[in-house]
Amino acid sequence: MSNNPKFTALLPMKAHSARVKSKNFRQIAGKPLFQWILDALLAVPEIDKVVINTDARQILADEGLFDSERVLIRDRKPEICGDFVSMNLVLADDIANVPSDHYLMTHTTNPLLQPETIKNMIDLYLKAVEAGTADSLFTVNKMHTRFYTETGEPINHDPDNLIRTQDLPPYMEENSVCYLFSPASFAATQARIGRKPVLFPTPRLQSIDIDEIADWFIAESLLLRVSAGEHLPEEA
């Protein structure tokens, strides 16, 4: 493995948003939503370049974002545009056209992810790859709670033997905050999660994903605190 492996961040960004109108470019806590995660990625020296695969180049230009030394804006091909296109097809197009040793994929809708956390997951991923114990990484929410099926059947606990929730075996929920993988890992599965992924629990307040309008309000209140200089707790 190279002593200084090249990392390319993939930050897909589309103009249309079904549930929160134009959310990628909407102002939140003083700047467009996309700018929060872009700033975090550019603050990580291990990341050589951020690739934005988009159908909204003009909107980005209106917001003052253009190609630069560390930012590459790629126009999304018409055949991979739309709300029902698999994200793996978008990633495959970027990988085929922007060579890199490793890729880190995240979303504009994760504005609270901090540079220190990104660096921690890069370090863990590289150590696991070098040790041969993993070929990829994805982020999760570590859940210590009582789960049931839709019909009320307990999944991970015995209702007749209540123990503290923190003592229950944890369940890991994929939270879509971040994915790390190599070209070989992606080729093996045609997906951002490889054959041997390592799971990375992200800090709770950094794991907010803006999907619904309620998520927007939660994220905005936290980002206003960040803008005021408050530090987000790092516990998962």
SULMO-V362178 format. One record per pair of residues at least 12 apart in sequence whose C-alpha atoms are under 7 Angstrom apart, sorted by the first residue. I is the first residue (numbers start at 1). J is the second residue. D is the distance in Angstrom with one decimal. If there is no record, write none. Layout:
I/J/D  I/J/D
//
This chain:
5/101/5.9  6/48/6.4  6/100/5.8  6/101/5.0  6/102/6.2  7/46/6.5  7/47/5.0  7/48/5.7  7/100/6.3  7/101/6.2  7/102/4.9  7/103/5.5  7/104/6.9  8/47/5.9  8/48/5.8  8/49/5.1  8/50/5.9  8/100/6.2  8/102/6.4  8/103/4.9  8/104/6.2  9/47/6.6  9/49/6.2  9/50/4.6  9/51/6.1  9/103/5.7  9/104/4.6  9/105/5.6  10/50/6.0  10/51/5.0  10/52/6.3  10/103/6.9  10/104/6.0  10/105/4.6  10/106/6.6  11/50/6.8  11/51/5.9  11/52/4.9  11/53/6.7  11/105/6.1  11/106/5.7  11/107/5.7  12/52/5.2  12/53/4.7  12/54/6.1  12/107/6.7  13/52/6.5  13/53/6.1  13/54/4.9  14/54/5.2  14/55/5.5  14/56/6.2  15/55/6.2  15/56/5.2  19/212/6.0  20/212/6.3  20/213/5.9  24/108/6.2  28/220/6.1  29/220/6.0  29/223/5.9  29/224/5.4  33/108/6.5  33/111/6.8  34/108/4.7  36/111/5.1  37/108/5.9  37/110/6.7  37/111/5.0  37/113/6.8  40/114/5.9  40/115/5.1  41/115/6.5  43/115/6.1  44/115/5.8  44/119/6.6  48/70/6.4  49/70/4.5  49/71/5.7  50/70/6.0  50/71/4.9  50/72/6.2  51/71/6.0  51/72/4.8  51/73/5.9  52/72/6.2  52/73/4.8  52/74/5.9  53/73/6.1  53/74/4.7  53/75/6.0  53/76/5.6  54/74/6.2  54/75/5.3  54/76/5.0  55/75/5.8  55/76/5.3  57/75/7.0  88/190/6.9  88/191/5.5  88/192/6.8  101/182/6.3  102/181/5.8  102/182/4.4  102/183/6.7  103/180/5.7  103/181/5.5  103/182/6.0  104/178/7.0  104/179/5.6  104/180/4.5  104/181/6.7  105/178/5.7  105/179/5.1  105/180/6.4  106/177/5.8  106/178/4.7  106/179/6.6  107/177/6.9  109/209/5.4  109/210/5.0  110/177/6.2  110/207/6.9  110/208/6.1  110/209/5.1  110/210/6.8  112/206/4.7  112/208/6.9  113/206/4.8  113/207/6.8  121/200/7.0  125/137/6.2  134/196/4.8  134/197/5.3  134/198/5.9  135/181/6.6  135/185/6.0  135/194/6.0  135/195/6.8  135/196/5.4  135/197/5.8  136/180/5.4  136/181/4.5  136/185/6.8  136/193/6.1  136/194/5.4  136/196/6.5  136/197/4.5  136/198/6.3  137/179/5.6  137/180/5.0  137/181/6.6  137/193/6.9  137/197/4.9  137/198/4.7  137/199/5.8  137/200/6.9  138/178/5.9  138/179/4.5  138/180/6.4  138/193/6.9  138/197/6.9  138/198/6.6  138/199/5.4  138/200/6.1  139/174/6.2  139/175/6.1  139/176/6.6  139/177/6.0  139/178/5.6  139/179/6.7  139/199/5.8  139/200/4.6  139/201/5.6  139/202/6.2  140/172/5.8  140/173/5.1  140/174/4.4  140/175/5.0  140/199/6.5  140/200/5.9  140/201/4.7  140/202/6.3  141/172/5.7  141/173/5.0  141/174/6.5  141/175/6.1  141/201/5.5  141/202/6.4  142/170/6.2  142/171/6.1  142/172/4.9  142/173/6.5  142/201/5.9  143/170/5.3  143/171/5.1  143/172/6.0  144/165/5.6  144/166/5.5  144/168/6.0  144/169/6.9  144/170/5.0  144/171/6.7  145/165/5.3  146/165/7.0  177/207/6.4  179/192/6.5  201/236/6.0  202/236/5.3  203/234/5.1  203/235/5.0  203/236/3.6  204/235/6.8  204/236/5.1  205/232/6.9
//
